[in-house]
């Protein structure tokens, strides 16, 4: 798989996980474009190195919403910090 394809697939997984966790990435980007773009790039990079992308894609295919990020996610700490509190 080429690098650009891997990064694109990883960006899709990060965005999909954000949506399922109820994180509004567009609003975050609007508030701090530079900082949030940097954070998203780091998240996509971590995702690209993850060995559980297949499991993540399967999880996202089965669920429209998630209460928490899966423990195997390389971005769990970041998502946990961003997840809206009820």
Gaussian input, Z-matrix of N, CA and C with variables (Angstrom, degrees):
# hf/3-21g

backbone

0 1
 N
 C     1     B1
 C     2     B2     1     A1
 N     3     B3     2     A2     1     D1
 C     4     B4     3     A3     2     D2
 C     5     B5     4     A4     3     D3
 N     6     B6     5     A5     4     D4
 C     7     B7     6     A6     5     D5
 C     8     B8     7     A7     6     D6
 N     9     B9     8     A8     7     D7
 C    10    B10     9     A9     8     D8
 C    11    B11    10    A10     9     D9
 N    12    B12    11    A11    10    D10
 C    13    B13    12    A12    11    D11
 C    14    B14    13    A13    12    D12
 N    15    B15    14    A14    13    D13
 C    16    B16    15    A15    14    D14
 C    17    B17    16    A16    15    D15
 N    18    B18    17    A17    16    D16
 C    19    B19    18    A18    17    D17
 C    20    B20    19    A19    18    D18
 N    21    B21    20    A20    19    D19
 C    22    B22    21    A21    20    D20
 C    23    B23    22    A22    21    D21
 N    24    B24    23    A23    22    D22
 C    25    B25    24    A24    23    D23
 C    26    B26    25    A25    24    D24
 N    27    B27    26    A26    25    D25
 C    28    B28    27    A27    26    D26
 C    29    B29    28    A28    27    D27
 N    30    B30    29    A29    28    D28
 C    31    B31    30    A30    29    D29
 C    32    B32    31    A31    30    D30
 N    33    B33    32    A32    31    D31
 C    34    B34    33    A33    32    D32
 C    35    B35    34    A34    33    D33
 N    36    B36    35    A35    34    D34
 C    37    B37    36    A36    35    D35
 C    38    B38    37    A37    36    D36
 N    39    B39    38    A38    37    D37
 C    40    B40    39    A39    38    D38
 C    41    B41    40    A40    39    D39
 N    42    B42    41    A41    40    D40
 C    43    B43    42    A42    41    D41
 C    44    B44    43    A43    42    D42
 N    45    B45    44    A44    43    D43
 C    46    B46    45    A45    44    D44
 C    47    B47    46    A46    45    D45
 N    48    B48    47    A47    46    D46
 C    49    B49    48    A48    47    D47
 C    50    B50    49    A49    48    D48
 N    51    B51    50    A50    49    D49
 C    52    B52    51    A51    50    D50
 C    53    B53    52    A52    51    D51
 N    54    B54    53    A53    52    D52
 C    55    B55    54    A54    53    D53
 C    56    B56    55    A55    54    D54
 N    57    B57    56    A56    55    D55
 C    58    B58    57    A57    56    D56
 C    59    B59    58    A58    57    D57
 N    60    B60    59    A59    58    D58
 C    61    B61    60    A60    59    D59
 C    62    B62    61    A61    60    D60
 N    63    B63    62    A62    61    D61
 C    64    B64    63    A63    62    D62
 C    65    B65    64    A64    63    D63
 N    66    B66    65    A65    64    D64
 C    67    B67    66    A66    65    D65
 C    68    B68    67    A67    66    D66
 N    69    B69    68    A68    67    D67
 C    70    B70    69    A69    68    D68
 C    71    B71    70    A70    69    D69
 N    72    B72    71    A71    70    D70
 C    73    B73    72    A72    71    D71
 C    74    B74    73    A73    72    D72
 N    75    B75    74    A74    73    D73
 C    76    B76    75    A75    74    D74
 C    77    B77    76    A76    75    D75
 N    78    B78    77    A77    76    D76
 C    79    B79    78    A78    77    D77
 C    80    B80    79    A79    78    D78
 N    81    B81    80    A80    79    D79
 C    82    B82    81    A81    80    D80
 C    83    B83    82    A82    81    D81
 N    84    B84    83    A83    82    D82
 C    85    B85    84    A84    83    D83
 C    86    B86    85    A85    84    D84
 N    87    B87    86    A86    85    D85
 C    88    B88    87    A87    86    D86
 C    89    B89    88    A88    87    D87
 N    90    B90    89    A89    88    D88
 C    91    B91    90    A90    89    D89
 C    92    B92    91    A91    90    D90
 N    93    B93    92    A92    91    D91
 C    94    B94    93    A93    92    D92
 C    95    B95    94    A94    93    D93
 N    96    B96    95    A95    94    D94
 C    97    B97    96    A96    95    D95
 C    98    B98    97    A97    96    D96
 N    99    B99    98    A98    97    D97
 C   100   B100    99    A99    98    D98
 C   101   B101   100   A100    99    D99
 N   102   B102   101   A101   100   D100
 C   103   B103   102   A102   101   D101
 C   104   B104   103   A103   102   D102
 N   105   B105   104   A104   103   D103
 C   106   B106   105   A105   104   D104
 C   107   B107   106   A106   105   D105
 N   108   B108   107   A107   106   D106
 C   109   B109   108   A108   107   D107
 C   110   B110   109   A109   108   D108
 N   111   B111   110   A110   109   D109
 C   112   B112   111   A111   110   D110
 C   113   B113   112   A112   111   D111
 N   114   B114   113   A113   112   D112
 C   115   B115   114   A114   113   D113
 C   116   B116   115   A115   114   D114
 N   117   B117   116   A116   115   D115
 C   118   B118   117   A117   116   D116
 C   119   B119   118   A118   117   D117
 N   120   B120   119   A119   118   D118
 C   121   B121   120   A120   119   D119
 C   122   B122   121   A121   120   D120
 N   123   B123   122   A122   121   D121
 C   124   B124   123   A123   122   D122
 C   125   B125   124   A124   123   D123
 N   126   B126   125   A125   124   D124
 C   127   B127   126   A126   125   D125
 C   128   B128   127   A127   126   D126
 N   129   B129   128   A128   127   D127
 C   130   B130   129   A129   128   D128
 C   131   B131   130   A130   129   D129
 N   132   B132   131   A131   130   D130
 C   133   B133   132   A132   131   D131
 C   134   B134   133   A133   132   D132
 N   135   B135   134   A134   133   D133
 C   136   B136   135   A135   134   D134
 C   137   B137   136   A136   135   D135
 N   138   B138   137   A137   136   D136
 C   139   B139   138   A138   137   D137
 C   140   B140   139   A139   138   D138
 N   141   B141   140   A140   139   D139
 C   142   B142   141   A141   140   D140
 C   143   B143   142   A142   141   D141
 N   144   B144   143   A143   142   D142
 C   145   B145   144   A144   143   D143
 C   146   B146   145   A145   144   D144
 N   147   B147   146   A146   145   D145
 C   148   B148   147   A147   146   D146
 C   149   B149   148   A148   147   D147
 N   150   B150   149   A149   148   D148
 C   151   B151   150   A150   149   D149
 C   152   B152   151   A151   150   D150
 N   153   B153   152   A152   151   D151
 C   154   B154   153   A153   152   D152
 C   155   B155   154   A154   153   D153
 N   156   B156   155   A155   154   D154
 C   157   B157   156   A156   155   D155
 C   158   B158   157   A157   156   D156
 N   159   B159   158   A158   157   D157
 C   160   B160   159   A159   158   D158
 C   161   B161   160   A160   159   D159
 N   162   B162   161   A161   160   D160
 C   163   B163   162   A162   161   D161
 C   164   B164   163   A163   162   D162
 N   165   B165   164   A164   163   D163
 C   166   B166   165   A165   164   D164
 C   167   B167   166   A166   165   D165
 N   168   B168   167   A167   166   D166
 C   169   B169   168   A168   167   D167
 C   170   B170   169   A169   168   D168
 N   171   B171   170   A170   169   D169
 C   172   B172   171   A171   170   D170
 C   173   B173   172   A172   171   D171
 N   174   B174   173   A173   172   D172
 C   175   B175   174   A174   173   D173
 C   176   B176   175   A175   174   D174
 N   177   B177   176   A176   175   D175
 C   178   B178   177   A177   176   D176
 C   179   B179   178   A178   177   D177
 N   180   B180   179   A179   178   D178
 C   181   B181   180   A180   179   D179
 C   182   B182   181   A181   180   D180
 N   183   B183   182   A182   181   D181
 C   184   B184   183   A183   182   D182
 C   185   B185   184   A184   183   D183
 N   186   B186   185   A185   184   D184
 C   187   B187   186   A186   185   D185
 C   188   B188   187   A187   186   D186
 N   189   B189   188   A188   187   D187
 C   190   B190   189   A189   188   D188
 C   191   B191   190   A190   189   D189
 N   192   B192   191   A191   190   D190
 C   193   B193   192   A192   191   D191
 C   194   B194   193   A193   192   D192
 N   195   B195   194   A194   193   D193
 C   196   B196   195   A195   194   D194
 C   197   B197   196   A196   195   D195
 N   198   B198   197   A197   196   D196
 C   199   B199   198   A198   197   D197
 C   200   B200   199   A199   198   D198
 N   201   B201   200   A200   199   D199
 C   202   B202   201   A201   200   D200
 C   203   B203   202   A202   201   D201
 N   204   B204   203   A203   202   D202
 C   205   B205   204   A204   203   D203
 C   206   B206   205   A205   204   D204
 N   207   B207   206   A206   205   D205
 C   208   B208   207   A207   206   D206
 C   209   B209   208   A208   207   D207
 N   210   B210   209   A209   208   D208
 C   211   B211   210   A210   209   D209
 C   212   B212   211   A211   210   D210
 N   213   B213   212   A212   211   D211
 C   214   B214   213   A213   212   D212
 C   215   B215   214   A214   213   D213
 N   216   B216   215   A215   214   D214
 C   217   B217   216   A216   215   D215
 C   218   B218   217   A217   216   D216
 N   219   B219   218   A218   217   D217
 C   220   B220   219   A219   218   D218
 C   221   B221   220   A220   219   D219
 N   222   B222   221   A221   220   D220
 C   223   B223   222   A222   221   D221
 C   224   B224   223   A223   222   D222
 N   225   B225   224   A224   223   D223
 C   226   B226   225   A225   224   D224
 C   227   B227   226   A226   225   D225
 N   228   B228   227   A227   226   D226
 C   229   B229   228   A228   227   D227
 C   230   B230   229   A229   228   D228
 N   231   B231   230   A230   229   D229
 C   232   B232   231   A231   230   D230
 C   233   B233   232   A232   231   D231
 N   234   B234   233   A233   232   D232
 C   235   B235   234   A234   233   D233
 C   236   B236   235   A235   234   D234
 N   237   B237   236   A236   235   D235
 C   238   B238   237   A237   236   D236
 C   239   B239   238   A238   237   D237
 N   240   B240   239   A239   238   D238
 C   241   B241   240   A240   239   D239
 C   242   B242   241   A241   240   D240
 N   243   B243   242   A242   241   D241
 C   244   B244   243   A243   242   D242
 C   245   B245   244   A244   243   D243
 N   246   B246   245   A245   244   D244
 C   247   B247   246   A246   245   D245
 C   248   B248   247   A247   246   D246
 N   249   B249   248   A248   247   D247
 C   250   B250   249   A249   248   D248
 C   251   B251   250   A250   249   D249
 N   252   B252   251   A251   250   D250
 C   253   B253   252   A252   251   D251
 C   254   B254   253   A253   252   D252
 N   255   B255   254   A254   253   D253
 C   256   B256   255   A255   254   D254
 C   257   B257   256   A256   255   D255

   B1=1.4499
   B2=1.5229
   B3=1.3160
   B4=1.4520
   B5=1.5170
   B6=1.3168
   B7=1.4621
   B8=1.5238
   B9=1.3209
   B10=1.4680
   B11=1.5290
   B12=1.3119
   B13=1.4661
   B14=1.5282
   B15=1.3296
   B16=1.4744
   B17=1.5290
   B18=1.3267
   B19=1.4637
   B20=1.5219
   B21=1.3239
   B22=1.4604
   B23=1.5278
   B24=1.3324
   B25=1.4682
   B26=1.5279
   B27=1.3127
   B28=1.4686
   B29=1.5245
   B30=1.3244
   B31=1.4688
   B32=1.5237
   B33=1.3363
   B34=1.4625
   B35=1.5285
   B36=1.3280
   B37=1.4700
   B38=1.5240
   B39=1.3244
   B40=1.4687
   B41=1.5198
   B42=1.3280
   B43=1.4626
   B44=1.5253
   B45=1.3293
   B46=1.4601
   B47=1.5185
   B48=1.3270
   B49=1.4691
   B50=1.5314
   B51=1.3114
   B52=1.4722
   B53=1.5221
   B54=1.3244
   B55=1.4578
   B56=1.5242
   B57=1.3240
   B58=1.4562
   B59=1.5294
   B60=1.3230
   B61=1.4620
   B62=1.5304
   B63=1.3214
   B64=1.4658
   B65=1.5148
   B66=1.3200
   B67=1.4680
   B68=1.5205
   B69=1.3041
   B70=1.4658
   B71=1.5347
   B72=1.3232
   B73=1.4615
   B74=1.5292
   B75=1.3261
   B76=1.4681
   B77=1.5289
   B78=1.3206
   B79=1.4627
   B80=1.5228
   B81=1.3271
   B82=1.4670
   B83=1.5287
   B84=1.3289
   B85=1.4663
   B86=1.5307
   B87=1.3164
   B88=1.4658
   B89=1.5333
   B90=1.3301
   B91=1.4705
   B92=1.5241
   B93=1.3228
   B94=1.4739
   B95=1.5312
   B96=1.3323
   B97=1.4682
   B98=1.5304
   B99=1.2944
   B100=1.4631
   B101=1.5263
   B102=1.3009
   B103=1.4646
   B104=1.5210
   B105=1.3185
   B106=1.4578
   B107=1.5248
   B108=1.3146
   B109=1.4691
   B110=1.5298
   B111=1.3036
   B112=1.4656
   B113=1.5345
   B114=1.3247
   B115=1.4614
   B116=1.5330
   B117=1.3259
   B118=1.4662
   B119=1.5244
   B120=1.3100
   B121=1.4677
   B122=1.5272
   B123=1.3245
   B124=1.4672
   B125=1.5276
   B126=1.3223
   B127=1.4582
   B128=1.5286
   B129=1.3214
   B130=1.4663
   B131=1.5286
   B132=1.3172
   B133=1.4661
   B134=1.5278
   B135=1.3471
   B136=1.4669
   B137=1.5214
   B138=1.3124
   B139=1.4598
   B140=1.5304
   B141=1.3166
   B142=1.4665
   B143=1.5250
   B144=1.3214
   B145=1.4575
   B146=1.5298
   B147=1.3148
   B148=1.4631
   B149=1.5307
   B150=1.3119
   B151=1.4588
   B152=1.5282
   B153=1.3286
   B154=1.4694
   B155=1.5312
   B156=1.3187
   B157=1.4572
   B158=1.5255
   B159=1.3246
   B160=1.4648
   B161=1.5144
   B162=1.3263
   B163=1.4624
   B164=1.5267
   B165=1.3219
   B166=1.4662
   B167=1.5311
   B168=1.3251
   B169=1.4638
   B170=1.5148
   B171=1.3437
   B172=1.4631
   B173=1.5243
   B174=1.3329
   B175=1.4619
   B176=1.5282
   B177=1.3148
   B178=1.4641
   B179=1.5305
   B180=1.3330
   B181=1.4647
   B182=1.5296
   B183=1.3238
   B184=1.4702
   B185=1.5292
   B186=1.3413
   B187=1.4684
   B188=1.5274
   B189=1.3230
   B190=1.4645
   B191=1.5153
   B192=1.3335
   B193=1.4604
   B194=1.5202
   B195=1.3335
   B196=1.4596
   B197=1.5247
   B198=1.3143
   B199=1.4621
   B200=1.5215
   B201=1.3353
   B202=1.4528
   B203=1.5270
   B204=1.2835
   B205=1.4544
   B206=1.5314
   B207=1.3341
   B208=1.4671
   B209=1.5295
   B210=1.3139
   B211=1.4680
   B212=1.5215
   B213=1.3181
   B214=1.4669
   B215=1.5287
   B216=1.3149
   B217=1.4647
   B218=1.5343
   B219=1.3147
   B220=1.4705
   B221=1.5348
   B222=1.3334
   B223=1.4698
   B224=1.5233
   B225=1.3304
   B226=1.4629
   B227=1.5262
   B228=1.3106
   B229=1.4709
   B230=1.5243
   B231=1.3077
   B232=1.4649
   B233=1.5288
   B234=1.3243
   B235=1.4664
   B236=1.5246
   B237=1.3217
   B238=1.4678
   B239=1.5170
   B240=1.3287
   B241=1.4582
   B242=1.5147
   B243=1.3345
   B244=1.4541
   B245=1.5205
   B246=1.3287
   B247=1.4467
   B248=1.5209
   B249=1.3437
   B250=1.4693
   B251=1.5274
   B252=1.2813
   B253=1.4662
   B254=1.5207
   B255=1.3201
   B256=1.4627
   B257=1.5005
   A1=107.87
   A2=116.53
   A3=120.91
   A4=112.26
   A5=114.36
   A6=120.63
   A7=112.02
   A8=117.32
   A9=119.54
   A10=111.04
   A11=117.05
   A12=120.93
   A13=110.29
   A14=115.82
   A15=120.96
   A16=110.19
   A17=117.35
   A18=121.06
   A19=111.45
   A20=117.03
   A21=120.92
   A22=110.74
   A23=116.38
   A24=120.07
   A25=110.97
   A26=116.40
   A27=120.97
   A28=111.09
   A29=117.17
   A30=120.89
   A31=110.06
   A32=117.11
   A33=120.33
   A34=111.22
   A35=116.70
   A36=119.99
   A37=111.55
   A38=117.41
   A39=120.81
   A40=110.24
   A41=117.18
   A42=120.02
   A43=111.34
   A44=116.37
   A45=120.01
   A46=112.25
   A47=116.26
   A48=119.57
   A49=109.75
   A50=116.94
   A51=120.36
   A52=110.64
   A53=116.96
   A54=120.99
   A55=111.12
   A56=116.78
   A57=120.34
   A58=112.33
   A59=116.71
   A60=120.87
   A61=112.41
   A62=117.01
   A63=120.82
   A64=114.08
   A65=117.02
   A66=121.36
   A67=109.10
   A68=117.06
   A69=122.72
   A70=109.39
   A71=115.62
   A72=120.48
   A73=111.64
   A74=118.00
   A75=120.77
   A76=110.99
   A77=117.01
   A78=120.70
   A79=110.55
   A80=116.66
   A81=120.28
   A82=110.33
   A83=116.67
   A84=120.69
   A85=111.54
   A86=116.53
   A87=120.29
   A88=111.12
   A89=117.20
   A90=121.14
   A91=112.57
   A92=117.01
   A93=120.94
   A94=109.06
   A95=117.13
   A96=120.21
   A97=114.01
   A98=117.48
   A99=120.45
   A100=112.11
   A101=116.35
   A102=120.79
   A103=112.17
   A104=116.65
   A105=119.97
   A106=111.79
   A107=117.37
   A108=119.94
   A109=109.45
   A110=116.99
   A111=121.63
   A112=110.35
   A113=116.82
   A114=121.43
   A115=110.29
   A116=116.82
   A117=120.29
   A118=111.54
   A119=117.09
   A120=120.60
   A121=109.92
   A122=117.27
   A123=120.99
   A124=110.63
   A125=116.49
   A126=120.42
   A127=111.25
   A128=116.79
   A129=120.98
   A130=109.69
   A131=116.95
   A132=120.96
   A133=111.05
   A134=117.35
   A135=120.26
   A136=110.60
   A137=116.79
   A138=121.49
   A139=110.33
   A140=117.18
   A141=121.12
   A142=111.55
   A143=117.81
   A144=120.76
   A145=112.57
   A146=117.54
   A147=122.40
   A148=110.70
   A149=115.82
   A150=121.69
   A151=112.61
   A152=117.64
   A153=121.72
   A154=112.37
   A155=118.00
   A156=119.14
   A157=112.66
   A158=117.15
   A159=119.74
   A160=111.48
   A161=116.63
   A162=121.32
   A163=110.39
   A164=116.35
   A165=120.84
   A166=110.81
   A167=115.93
   A168=119.67
   A169=111.76
   A170=117.06
   A171=121.43
   A172=111.04
   A173=116.64
   A174=121.19
   A175=110.67
   A176=115.82
   A177=119.70
   A178=111.54
   A179=117.26
   A180=120.43
   A181=111.61
   A182=116.32
   A183=121.03
   A184=114.10
   A185=117.59
   A186=120.07
   A187=111.32
   A188=115.60
   A189=121.19
   A190=111.31
   A191=117.01
   A192=122.36
   A193=108.61
   A194=115.21
   A195=121.54
   A196=108.45
   A197=116.28
   A198=120.73
   A199=111.04
   A200=116.51
   A201=121.31
   A202=109.81
   A203=114.54
   A204=122.02
   A205=108.61
   A206=118.52
   A207=119.08
   A208=111.90
   A209=115.97
   A210=121.07
   A211=112.80
   A212=118.24
   A213=120.85
   A214=113.40
   A215=117.97
   A216=121.82
   A217=111.06
   A218=115.86
   A219=121.26
   A220=111.77
   A221=116.68
   A222=121.77
   A223=112.76
   A224=117.30
   A225=119.95
   A226=112.89
   A227=117.65
   A228=120.28
   A229=110.69
   A230=116.26
   A231=120.07
   A232=110.54
   A233=116.59
   A234=119.60
   A235=111.22
   A236=117.11
   A237=119.46
   A238=111.80
   A239=117.16
   A240=121.21
   A241=113.33
   A242=117.29
   A243=121.69
   A244=113.52
   A245=116.71
   A246=120.77
   A247=110.45
   A248=115.62
   A249=118.97
   A250=110.88
   A251=116.33
   A252=121.34
   A253=108.68
   A254=116.06
   A255=120.72
   A256=111.51
   D1=136.21
   D2=179.17
   D3=-73.69
   D4=158.75
   D5=-178.19
   D6=-59.28
   D7=-45.21
   D8=-177.10
   D9=-65.36
   D10=-37.62
   D11=177.82
   D12=-65.92
   D13=-42.68
   D14=179.51
   D15=-61.70
   D16=-44.00
   D17=178.97
   D18=-66.94
   D19=-38.73
   D20=178.34
   D21=-64.49
   D22=-45.57
   D23=177.79
   D24=-62.49
   D25=-39.31
   D26=179.18
   D27=-66.42
   D28=-40.74
   D29=176.87
   D30=-61.81
   D31=-39.84
   D32=177.50
   D33=-62.49
   D34=-41.62
   D35=179.12
   D36=-66.31
   D37=-42.08
   D38=178.21
   D39=-63.13
   D40=-45.34
   D41=179.28
   D42=-65.41
   D43=-40.64
   D44=178.18
   D45=-62.81
   D46=-42.62
   D47=178.66
   D48=-65.07
   D49=-41.16
   D50=178.00
   D51=-57.47
   D52=-47.20
   D53=-179.91
   D54=-61.25
   D55=-44.54
   D56=-177.48
   D57=-67.93
   D58=-25.68
   D59=177.92
   D60=-90.36
   D61=-3.08
   D62=178.50
   D63=80.42
   D64=22.81
   D65=179.41
   D66=-91.24
   D67=123.71
   D68=-179.14
   D69=-89.76
   D70=89.85
   D71=-178.00
   D72=-63.75
   D73=-36.46
   D74=-179.41
   D75=-61.92
   D76=-42.79
   D77=179.14
   D78=-65.97
   D79=-40.40
   D80=178.74
   D81=-63.94
   D82=-42.79
   D83=178.65
   D84=-64.06
   D85=-36.67
   D86=179.69
   D87=-66.18
   D88=-35.91
   D89=-179.19
   D90=-74.41
   D91=-35.38
   D92=-175.79
   D93=-148.81
   D94=75.80
   D95=-174.43
   D96=-55.92
   D97=-46.60
   D98=-176.53
   D99=-68.26
   D100=-48.88
   D101=-178.60
   D102=-65.86
   D103=-43.20
   D104=-179.09
   D105=-70.06
   D106=-36.41
   D107=177.04
   D108=-62.56
   D109=-41.89
   D110=177.78
   D111=-62.52
   D112=-44.99
   D113=179.88
   D114=-62.65
   D115=-43.80
   D116=-179.93
   D117=-64.45
   D118=-40.32
   D119=178.14
   D120=-61.47
   D121=-41.23
   D122=178.26
   D123=-64.63
   D124=-40.48
   D125=179.13
   D126=-64.92
   D127=-42.91
   D128=178.93
   D129=-63.72
   D130=-40.72
   D131=178.72
   D132=-62.78
   D133=-44.28
   D134=177.78
   D135=-63.56
   D136=-41.27
   D137=179.51
   D138=-62.45
   D139=-39.90
   D140=-178.62
   D141=-62.20
   D142=-26.28
   D143=-179.71
   D144=-93.69
   D145=-1.74
   D146=-176.83
   D147=-74.42
   D148=138.25
   D149=178.41
   D150=-88.00
   D151=-2.99
   D152=-176.57
   D153=-109.68
   D154=25.76
   D155=-179.10
   D156=-61.56
   D157=-35.30
   D158=178.04
   D159=-62.93
   D160=-45.10
   D161=178.40
   D162=-62.97
   D163=-39.10
   D164=179.61
   D165=-65.04
   D166=-45.19
   D167=177.95
   D168=-61.74
   D169=-41.60
   D170=177.32
   D171=-63.02
   D172=-44.25
   D173=178.71
   D174=-59.64
   D175=-45.80
   D176=-179.24
   D177=-66.66
   D178=-33.07
   D179=178.49
   D180=-67.86
   D181=-29.17
   D182=-177.93
   D183=-89.61
   D184=-18.13
   D185=-173.57
   D186=-132.19
   D187=132.58
   D188=174.35
   D189=-85.66
   D190=-23.68
   D191=179.98
   D192=-138.30
   D193=148.14
   D194=175.76
   D195=-134.27
   D196=142.24
   D197=177.91
   D198=-79.72
   D199=-33.58
   D200=-179.32
   D201=-143.23
   D202=160.86
   D203=175.67
   D204=-76.50
   D205=141.34
   D206=179.69
   D207=-64.58
   D208=151.19
   D209=-175.66
   D210=-65.29
   D211=-25.31
   D212=-178.55
   D213=-80.29
   D214=-7.70
   D215=-176.22
   D216=-70.40
   D217=128.86
   D218=177.79
   D219=-65.43
   D220=-17.75
   D221=-179.56
   D222=-105.60
   D223=14.96
   D224=-176.33
   D225=-54.70
   D226=-47.11
   D227=-178.54
   D228=-60.60
   D229=-40.60
   D230=179.46
   D231=-67.61
   D232=-48.47
   D233=178.74
   D234=-61.18
   D235=-41.43
   D236=178.71
   D237=-60.04
   D238=-34.00
   D239=177.48
   D240=-74.41
   D241=-21.42
   D242=-177.71
   D243=-99.67
   D244=-19.56
   D245=-173.95
   D246=-60.33
   D247=129.65
   D248=178.59
   D249=-60.27
   D250=135.65
   D251=178.18
   D252=-88.24
   D253=136.86
   D254=179.55
   D255=-88.28

